[in-house]
Amino acid sequence: MEHLEEDLFQGVKSLGVPGFSVAVVKEDQTRWMKGFGLADIVQETPATPETVYMWFSLTKIVTATAIMQLVDQRKLSLDDKVSEYIPNFPMAKKI
Protein backbone atom coordinates (compact mmCIF):
# COMPACT_ATOMS: atom_id res chain seq x y z
CA MET A 1 0.00 0.00 0.00
CA GLU A 2 2.91 2.34 0.66
CA HIS A 3 3.98 2.17 -3.00
CA LEU A 4 0.42 2.77 -4.18
CA GLU A 5 0.04 5.75 -1.85
CA GLU A 6 3.32 7.24 -3.08
CA ASP A 7 2.28 6.76 -6.73
CA LEU A 8 -1.08 8.41 -6.08
CA PHE A 9 0.56 11.29 -4.22
CA GLN A 10 2.97 11.78 -7.13
CA GLY A 11 -0.02 11.69 -9.49
CA VAL A 12 -1.44 14.77 -7.77
CA LYS A 13 1.81 16.61 -8.41
CA SER A 14 2.51 15.45 -11.97
CA LEU A 15 -1.05 15.69 -13.34
CA GLY A 16 -1.73 19.11 -11.88
CA VAL A 17 -4.86 17.80 -10.15
CA PRO A 18 -5.58 19.69 -6.91
CA GLY A 19 -6.69 16.52 -5.13
CA PHE A 20 -8.76 13.36 -5.18
CA SER A 21 -9.99 10.57 -2.95
CA VAL A 22 -9.63 6.84 -3.51
CA ALA A 23 -11.46 3.85 -2.08
CA VAL A 24 -10.73 0.17 -2.62
CA VAL A 25 -13.83 -1.99 -2.27
CA LYS A 26 -13.92 -5.78 -2.38
CA GLU A 27 -17.02 -7.89 -1.91
CA ASP A 28 -19.06 -4.91 -0.68
CA GLN A 29 -16.51 -4.03 2.00
CA THR A 30 -14.28 -0.97 2.01
CA ARG A 31 -10.73 -2.27 2.37
CA TRP A 32 -8.82 1.02 2.13
CA MET A 33 -9.49 4.71 1.52
CA LYS A 34 -7.48 7.88 1.54
CA GLY A 35 -7.49 11.45 0.25
CA PHE A 36 -4.60 13.00 -1.70
CA GLY A 37 -3.84 16.65 -2.29
CA LEU A 38 -6.31 19.43 -1.60
CA ALA A 39 -10.10 19.50 -1.59
CA ASP A 40 -10.04 23.32 -1.57
CA ILE A 41 -6.95 25.06 -2.91
CA VAL A 42 -7.98 28.51 -1.67
CA GLN A 43 -8.40 27.44 1.94
CA GLU A 44 -5.79 24.67 1.59
CA THR A 45 -8.22 22.06 2.93
CA PRO A 46 -6.80 18.54 2.51
CA ALA A 47 -8.75 15.96 0.51
CA THR A 48 -10.02 13.11 2.69
CA PRO A 49 -12.06 9.96 2.07
CA GLU A 50 -15.09 11.99 3.18
CA THR A 51 -14.50 14.87 0.74
CA VAL A 52 -17.59 15.66 -1.33
CA TYR A 53 -16.74 16.44 -4.95
CA MET A 54 -18.86 18.33 -7.45
CA TRP A 55 -20.77 15.87 -9.65
CA PHE A 56 -19.86 17.64 -12.88
CA SER A 57 -16.27 16.60 -12.28
CA LEU A 58 -17.29 12.94 -12.40
CA THR A 59 -19.80 12.75 -15.25
CA LYS A 60 -17.17 12.01 -17.90
CA ILE A 61 -15.95 8.99 -15.92
CA VAL A 62 -19.47 7.66 -15.37
CA THR A 63 -20.41 8.19 -19.04
CA ALA A 64 -17.22 6.55 -20.34
CA THR A 65 -17.68 3.57 -18.01
CA ALA A 66 -21.30 3.08 -19.12
CA ILE A 67 -20.34 3.33 -22.80
CA MET A 68 -17.53 0.80 -22.42
CA GLN A 69 -19.90 -1.59 -20.62
CA LEU A 70 -22.29 -1.31 -23.58
CA VAL A 71 -19.38 -1.94 -25.96
CA ASP A 72 -18.44 -5.06 -23.96
CA GLN A 73 -22.08 -6.21 -24.22
CA ARG A 74 -21.94 -5.55 -28.00
CA LYS A 75 -24.90 -3.17 -27.72
CA LEU A 76 -22.95 -0.41 -29.44
CA SER A 77 -19.63 0.22 -31.13
CA LEU A 78 -17.18 3.03 -30.58
CA ASP A 79 -17.41 3.65 -34.32
CA ASP A 80 -21.18 4.29 -34.20
CA LYS A 81 -22.41 7.80 -34.85
CA VAL A 82 -24.13 9.51 -31.92
CA SER A 83 -27.02 10.36 -34.26
CA GLU A 84 -27.84 6.62 -34.51
CA TYR A 85 -28.93 6.74 -30.86
CA ILE A 86 -29.84 10.40 -30.39
CA PRO A 87 -31.22 11.64 -33.73
CA ASN A 88 -31.61 15.28 -32.65
CA PHE A 89 -28.19 15.55 -31.02
CA PRO A 90 -26.57 18.78 -32.24
CA MET A 91 -23.34 18.04 -34.08
CA ALA A 92 -20.55 20.47 -34.88
CA LYS A 93 -20.52 21.36 -38.53
CA LYS A 94 -17.37 20.94 -40.56
CA ILE A 95 -16.00 24.20 -41.92
MIDOSE-1310 file (N, C-alpha, C; in nm, 2 decimals, decimal comma, always signed):
residues 95
mehl	+0,08/-0,12/+0,00/+0,00/+0,00/+0,00/+0,09/+0,13/+0,00; +0,20/+0,12/+0,06/+0,29/+0,23/+0,07/+0,33/+0,28/-0,07; +0,36/+0,18/-0,16/+0,40/+0,22/-0,30/+0,28/+0,28/-0,37; +0,16/+0,22/-0,35/+0,04/+0,28/-0,42/+0,02/+0,42/-0,37
eedl	+0,03/+0,44/-0,24/+0,00/+0,57/-0,18/+0,10/+0,67/-0,24; +0,23/+0,64/-0,25/+0,33/+0,72/-0,31/+0,30/+0,75/-0,45; +0,26/+0,65/-0,53/+0,23/+0,68/-0,67/+0,11/+0,77/-0,69; +0,01/+0,75/-0,60/-0,11/+0,84/-0,61/-0,07/+0,98/-0,57
fqgv	+0,01/+1,00/-0,47/+0,06/+1,13/-0,42/+0,13/+1,20/-0,53; +0,22/+1,12/-0,60/+0,30/+1,18/-0,71/+0,20/+1,21/-0,83; +0,10/+1,14/-0,84/+0,00/+1,17/-0,95/-0,06/+1,31/-0,93; -0,09/+1,34/-0,81/-0,14/+1,48/-0,78/-0,05/+1,58/-0,83
kslg	+0,08/+1,56/-0,80/+0,18/+1,66/-0,84/+0,20/+1,66/-0,99; +0,22/+1,55/-1,05/+0,25/+1,55/-1,20/+0,13/+1,58/-1,29; +0,01/+1,54/-1,25/-0,10/+1,57/-1,33/-0,16/+1,71/-1,31; -0,12/+1,78/-1,21/-0,17/+1,91/-1,19/-0,31/+1,91/-1,13
vpgf	-0,35/+1,79/-1,08/-0,49/+1,78/-1,01/-0,48/+1,83/-0,87; -0,57/+1,92/-0,83/-0,56/+1,97/-0,69/-0,57/+1,86/-0,59; -0,66/+1,76/-0,61/-0,67/+1,65/-0,51/-0,78/+1,55/-0,56; -0,78/+1,44/-0,49/-0,88/+1,34/-0,52/-0,88/+1,24/-0,40
svav	-0,98/+1,16/-0,40/-1,00/+1,06/-0,29/-1,01/+0,92/-0,36; -0,96/+0,82/-0,30/-0,96/+0,68/-0,35/-1,02/+0,59/-0,25; -1,10/+0,49/-0,29/-1,15/+0,38/-0,21/-1,13/+0,25/-0,28; -1,08/+0,15/-0,21/-1,07/+0,02/-0,26/-1,18/-0,07/-0,19
vked	-1,27/-0,12/-0,28/-1,38/-0,20/-0,23/-1,37/-0,34/-0,28; -1,39/-0,44/-0,20/-1,39/-0,58/-0,24/-1,51/-0,65/-0,17; -1,59/-0,71/-0,25/-1,70/-0,79/-0,19/-1,78/-0,70/-0,10; -1,82/-0,58/-0,14/-1,91/-0,49/-0,07/-1,85/-0,44/+0,06
qtrw	-1,72/-0,45/+0,08/-1,65/-0,40/+0,20/-1,54/-0,31/+0,16; -1,54/-0,19/+0,23/-1,43/-0,10/+0,20/-1,30/-0,15/+0,27; -1,20/-0,17/+0,19/-1,07/-0,23/+0,24/-0,97/-0,12/+0,27; -0,98/-0,01/+0,20/-0,88/+0,10/+0,21/-0,94/+0,23/+0,15
mkgf	-0,91/+0,34/+0,21/-0,95/+0,47/+0,15/-0,86/+0,58/+0,20; -0,84/+0,68/+0,12/-0,75/+0,79/+0,15/-0,77/+0,91/+0,06; -0,75/+1,03/+0,11/-0,75/+1,15/+0,02/-0,61/+1,19/-0,01; -0,59/+1,25/-0,12/-0,46/+1,30/-0,17/-0,47/+1,44/-0,22
glad	-0,38/+1,53/-0,18/-0,38/+1,67/-0,23/-0,49/+1,75/-0,15; -0,54/+1,85/-0,22/-0,63/+1,94/-0,16/-0,77/+1,93/-0,21; -0,87/+1,94/-0,12/-1,01/+1,95/-0,16/-1,05/+2,09/-0,20; -0,98/+2,19/-0,13/-1,00/+2,33/-0,16/-0,87/+2,40/-0,16
ivqe	-0,83/+2,45/-0,28/-0,70/+2,51/-0,29/-0,69/+2,65/-0,23; -0,80/+2,72/-0,23/-0,80/+2,85/-0,17/-0,78/+2,84/-0,02; -0,85/+2,76/+0,05/-0,84/+2,74/+0,19/-0,74/+2,64/+0,24; -0,68/+2,57/+0,14/-0,58/+2,47/+0,16/-0,63/+2,35/+0,25
tpat	-0,76/+2,32/+0,22/-0,82/+2,21/+0,29/-0,78/+2,07/+0,23; -0,72/+1,98/+0,31/-0,68/+1,85/+0,25/-0,80/+1,77/+0,20; -0,78/+1,69/+0,10/-0,87/+1,60/+0,05/-0,87/+1,48/+0,15; -0,99/+1,43/+0,18/-1,00/+1,31/+0,27/-1,10/+1,21/+0,20
petv	-1,11/+1,09/+0,26/-1,21/+1,00/+0,21/-1,35/+1,05/+0,21; -1,37/+1,14/+0,30/-1,51/+1,20/+0,32/-1,53/+1,32/+0,23; -1,43/+1,37/+0,16/-1,45/+1,49/+0,07/-1,56/+1,47/-0,03; -1,65/+1,57/-0,04/-1,76/+1,57/-0,13/-1,71/+1,64/-0,25
ymwf	-1,72/+1,58/-0,37/-1,67/+1,64/-0,49/-1,80/+1,68/-0,58; -1,78/+1,79/-0,66/-1,89/+1,83/-0,74/-1,91/+1,72/-0,85; -2,04/+1,69/-0,87/-2,08/+1,59/-0,97/-2,03/+1,61/-1,11; -2,03/+1,74/-1,15/-1,99/+1,76/-1,29/-1,84/+1,72/-1,31
sltk	-1,76/+1,71/-1,21/-1,63/+1,66/-1,23/-1,62/+1,51/-1,25; -1,73/+1,44/-1,23/-1,73/+1,29/-1,24/-1,81/+1,24/-1,36; -1,89/+1,33/-1,42/-1,98/+1,27/-1,52/-1,91/+1,21/-1,64; -1,79/+1,26/-1,68/-1,72/+1,20/-1,79/-1,68/+1,06/-1,76
ivta	-1,64/+1,03/-1,63/-1,59/+0,90/-1,59/-1,71/+0,80/-1,59; -1,83/+0,85/-1,54/-1,95/+0,77/-1,54/-1,99/+0,74/-1,68; -2,00/+0,84/-1,76/-2,04/+0,82/-1,90/-1,95/+0,72/-1,98; -1,82/+0,74/-1,97/-1,72/+0,66/-2,03/-1,73/+0,51/-1,99
taim	-1,75/+0,49/-1,86/-1,77/+0,36/-1,80/-1,89/+0,29/-1,86; -2,00/+0,36/-1,86/-2,13/+0,31/-1,91/-2,12/+0,27/-2,06; -2,05/+0,36/-2,14/-2,03/+0,33/-2,28/-1,95/+0,21/-2,30; -1,84/+0,20/-2,23/-1,75/+0,08/-2,24/-1,82/-0,05/-2,20
qlvd	-1,91/-0,04/-2,10/-1,99/-0,16/-2,06/-2,08/-0,20/-2,18; -2,14/-0,10/-2,24/-2,23/-0,13/-2,36/-2,15/-0,19/-2,47; -2,03/-0,14/-2,49/-1,94/-0,19/-2,60/-1,91/-0,34/-2,56; -1,87/-0,37/-2,44/-1,84/-0,51/-2,40/-1,96/-0,60/-2,42
qrkl	-2,09/-0,54/-2,40/-2,21/-0,62/-2,42/-2,25/-0,62/-2,57; -2,17/-0,56/-2,65/-2,19/-0,56/-2,80/-2,33/-0,49/-2,83; -2,37/-0,39/-2,75/-2,49/-0,32/-2,77/-2,46/-0,19/-2,85; -2,34/-0,15/-2,86/-2,29/-0,04/-2,94/-2,15/-0,05/-2,97
sldd	-2,10/+0,02/-3,07/-1,96/+0,02/-3,11/-1,91/+0,16/-3,10; -1,78/+0,17/-3,07/-1,72/+0,30/-3,06/-1,72/+0,38/-3,19; -1,74/+0,30/-3,30/-1,74/+0,37/-3,43/-1,88/+0,41/-3,47; -1,98/+0,38/-3,39/-2,12/+0,43/-3,42/-2,13/+0,58/-3,41
kvse	-2,22/+0,64/-3,49/-2,24/+0,78/-3,48/-2,34/+0,81/-3,37; -2,32/+0,91/-3,30/-2,41/+0,95/-3,19/-2,55/+0,96/-3,25; -2,57/+1,01/-3,37/-2,70/+1,04/-3,43/-2,78/+0,91/-3,44; -2,71/+0,79/-3,44/-2,78/+0,66/-3,45/-2,87/+0,64/-3,33
yipn	-2,83/+0,69/-3,21/-2,89/+0,67/-3,09/-2,97/+0,80/-3,04; -2,92/+0,91/-3,08/-2,98/+1,04/-3,04/-3,00/+1,12/-3,17; -3,11/+1,10/-3,24/-3,12/+1,16/-3,37/-3,11/+1,32/-3,37; -3,16/+1,38/-3,27/-3,16/+1,53/-3,26/-3,04/+1,59/-3,19
fpma	-2,94/+1,51/-3,17/-2,82/+1,55/-3,10/-2,75/+1,66/-3,19; -2,72/+1,78/-3,14/-2,66/+1,88/-3,22/-2,51/+1,84/-3,25; -2,47/+1,84/-3,37/-2,33/+1,80/-3,41/-2,26/+1,93/-3,46; -2,13/+1,94/-3,43/-2,06/+2,05/-3,49/-2,05/+2,03/-3,64
kki	-2,06/+2,14/-3,71/-2,05/+2,14/-3,85/-1,91/+2,15/-3,90; -1,87/+2,08/-4,00/-1,74/+2,09/-4,06/-1,73/+2,23/-4,13; -1,62/+2,29/-4,12/-1,60/+2,42/-4,19/-1,52/+2,40/-4,31
